[in-house]
Amino acid sequence: MTFTLPNPPYSHDALAPHMSKETLEYHHDKHHQAYVTNGNNAIKGTEFEGKSLEEIVKGSFGKNPAVFNNAGQHYNHLHFWNWMKPNGGGSIPGELEKAIVEGIGSVDQMKTDFIAAGTTQFGSGWAWLAVKDGKVVVMKTPNGESPLVHGATPILGVDVWEHSYYIDYRNRRPDYLKAFVDNLVNWEYVAK
């Protein structure tokens, strides 16, 4: 498959004040575009040409860093834009809330653990809600990894690379994560 960069499902200024237009322009239009361009170049002439994005991510993990880094980040970001919406946060759909409570203990505990995972991820990476062995769990991964390569299905992820928050929050990663959980998460998309 050829990677392409879709537009986010909202305008670049729709997530303000929690994520600025400038952040989205840099993050989506520059960083995500670079993963698309570099990923397309990296898969040329490899065994990964013509495979689905998930197959590329899983198959290149630990084997082809150039392909994996770009394909992994492309996969993560395709979901990241949809995991957010204007006026997000708020109530969680019933079945998802039930699964969170069963897996983690409570919605408040999930939010605390999710923010802690993102805050304590050293350097660049992601914090996640994922389904592993039938349970909702909180995870964190370095760089472009996702739960997908660790036997789990990601259902919510937040990018903690500095380009995702530094314009708006400078070095205050915990403030960015709290704003993400409280004001940006598209819980309906997560539930799907």
C-alpha positions as CSV (number, residue, x, y, z in Angstrom):
1,M,0.0,0.0,0.0
2,T,1.0,3.6,-0.5
3,F,0.8,5.8,2.6
4,T,-1.3,9.0,2.2
5,L,-1.9,11.8,4.5
6,P,-5.6,12.4,5.1
7,N,-6.9,15.7,6.5
8,P,-7.8,15.8,10.1
9,P,-11.6,15.4,10.7
10,Y,-11.8,19.0,11.9
11,S,-10.2,22.3,11.0
12,H,-6.7,23.1,12.2
13,D,-8.1,25.7,14.7
14,A,-11.0,23.5,16.0
15,L,-9.1,22.1,19.1
16,A,-8.1,25.5,20.5
17,P,-7.4,26.5,23.2
18,H,-6.2,23.0,24.2
19,M,-4.3,22.4,21.0
20,S,-3.5,25.4,18.8
21,K,-3.7,25.8,15.1
22,E,0.1,26.3,15.0
23,T,0.6,23.0,16.7
24,L,-1.7,21.1,14.3
25,E,-0.1,22.8,11.3
26,Y,3.3,21.6,12.4
27,H,2.3,18.3,13.8
28,H,-0.1,17.1,11.0
29,D,1.2,19.0,8.0
30,K,4.9,18.7,8.6
31,H,5.6,15.8,11.0
32,H,2.9,13.3,9.9
33,Q,3.6,14.2,6.2
34,A,7.3,13.4,6.8
35,Y,6.3,9.9,8.1
36,V,4.2,9.4,5.0
37,T,6.9,10.5,2.6
38,N,9.7,8.7,4.4
39,G,7.6,5.6,4.8
40,N,6.7,5.4,1.1
41,N,10.4,5.7,0.3
42,A,11.5,3.1,2.8
43,I,9.0,0.4,1.7
44,K,10.0,0.6,-2.0
45,G,11.6,-2.6,-3.1
46,T,11.0,-4.4,0.2
47,E,8.9,-7.3,1.2
48,F,6.4,-4.8,2.7
49,E,5.3,-3.3,-0.7
50,G,1.6,-4.0,-1.3
51,K,0.9,-5.0,2.3
52,S,-1.6,-3.4,4.7
53,L,-0.4,-0.8,7.1
54,E,-1.0,-3.2,10.1
55,E,1.0,-5.9,8.3
56,I,3.8,-3.5,7.6
57,V,3.9,-2.3,11.3
58,K,3.9,-5.8,12.7
59,G,6.2,-7.3,10.2
60,S,8.9,-4.6,10.3
61,F,9.0,-4.3,14.1
62,G,12.5,-5.3,15.2
63,K,13.5,-6.1,11.6
64,N,13.6,-2.9,9.5
65,P,13.9,0.3,11.6
66,A,13.4,2.7,8.6
67,V,10.2,1.0,7.6
68,F,8.9,0.5,11.1
69,N,9.6,4.0,12.5
70,N,7.7,5.7,9.7
71,A,4.9,3.1,9.3
72,G,4.5,2.9,13.1
73,Q,4.2,6.7,13.4
74,H,1.8,6.8,10.4
75,Y,-0.4,4.2,12.0
76,N,-0.4,6.0,15.3
77,H,-1.2,9.4,13.9
78,L,-4.0,8.1,11.6
79,H,-5.8,7.2,14.8
80,F,-4.5,10.2,16.9
81,W,-6.4,12.7,14.8
82,N,-9.6,10.7,15.2
83,W,-9.1,10.2,18.9
84,M,-9.6,13.9,19.4
85,K,-12.5,16.2,18.6
86,P,-13.6,19.8,19.4
87,N,-15.2,19.9,22.8
88,G,-14.0,16.4,23.6
89,G,-13.7,14.7,26.9
90,G,-16.8,14.4,29.0
91,S,-18.8,11.2,29.5
92,I,-17.7,7.8,28.2
93,P,-20.1,5.6,26.4
94,G,-21.6,2.9,28.7
95,E,-20.0,-0.3,27.3
96,L,-16.5,1.4,27.2
97,E,-16.9,2.8,30.7
98,K,-17.9,-0.7,31.9
99,A,-14.8,-2.2,30.3
100,I,-12.5,0.5,31.8
101,V,-13.9,-0.2,35.2
102,E,-13.5,-3.9,34.8
103,G,-10.0,-3.6,33.5
104,I,-8.6,-0.8,35.6
105,G,-10.9,-0.2,38.5
106,S,-12.5,3.1,37.8
107,V,-12.6,5.9,35.2
108,D,-10.7,8.2,37.6
109,Q,-8.0,5.5,38.1
110,M,-7.7,5.1,34.3
111,K,-7.3,8.9,33.8
112,T,-4.7,9.0,36.6
113,D,-2.8,6.0,35.2
114,F,-3.0,7.3,31.6
115,I,-1.6,10.7,32.5
116,A,1.1,9.1,34.6
117,A,2.1,6.8,31.7
118,G,2.5,9.8,29.4
119,T,4.3,11.8,32.0
120,T,6.8,9.1,32.8
121,Q,7.5,8.0,29.2
122,F,11.1,9.0,29.0
123,G,11.9,10.9,25.9
124,S,9.6,10.5,22.9
125,G,6.7,8.0,22.8
126,W,3.1,7.4,23.5
127,A,0.6,6.6,26.3
128,W,-2.2,4.2,25.5
129,L,-5.4,2.6,26.5
130,A,-5.3,-0.8,24.9
131,V,-7.2,-4.1,25.0
132,K,-4.9,-7.0,26.0
133,D,-6.1,-10.5,26.8
134,G,-9.7,-9.1,26.8
135,K,-9.0,-6.4,29.3
136,V,-8.6,-2.6,29.0
137,V,-5.1,-1.7,30.2
138,V,-2.9,1.4,30.3
139,M,0.5,1.1,28.5
140,K,3.3,3.3,27.3
141,T,5.7,2.8,24.4
142,P,8.8,4.5,23.2
143,N,9.2,6.3,19.9
144,G,6.7,5.0,17.3
145,E,5.8,1.7,18.9
146,S,2.2,0.9,19.8
147,P,0.4,-1.8,21.6
148,L,-0.1,-3.4,18.2
149,V,3.5,-4.8,18.3
150,H,3.0,-6.0,21.9
151,G,0.0,-8.3,21.4
152,A,-2.6,-5.7,22.2
153,T,-5.1,-3.5,20.3
154,P,-4.7,0.2,20.9
155,I,-8.0,2.0,21.5
156,L,-6.7,5.4,22.6
157,G,-3.2,6.9,22.3
158,V,-1.7,10.3,23.0
159,D,1.5,11.4,21.4
160,V,4.1,12.7,23.9
161,W,6.8,13.6,21.4
162,E,7.6,17.2,22.1
163,H,6.3,18.4,18.7
164,S,2.8,17.4,19.9
165,Y,2.7,19.9,22.8
166,Y,5.7,22.1,23.0
167,I,4.3,25.1,21.2
168,D,1.3,25.2,23.5
169,Y,2.6,23.8,26.8
170,R,6.4,24.2,26.6
171,N,7.9,21.7,29.1
172,R,4.6,21.1,30.9
173,R,3.8,17.6,29.6
174,P,1.4,16.8,32.5
175,D,-0.7,19.8,31.7
176,Y,-0.9,18.8,28.0
177,L,-2.0,15.3,29.1
178,K,-4.7,16.5,31.5
179,A,-6.0,18.9,28.8
180,F,-6.1,15.9,26.3
181,V,-8.0,13.7,28.6
182,D,-10.4,16.3,29.9
183,N,-11.1,18.3,26.7
184,L,-10.0,16.6,23.6
185,V,-10.7,12.8,23.7
186,N,-13.3,11.6,21.3
187,W,-14.7,8.8,23.5
188,E,-17.2,7.7,20.8
189,Y,-14.3,7.0,18.4
190,V,-12.4,5.2,21.2
191,A,-15.5,3.0,21.9
192,K,-15.6,1.9,18.2
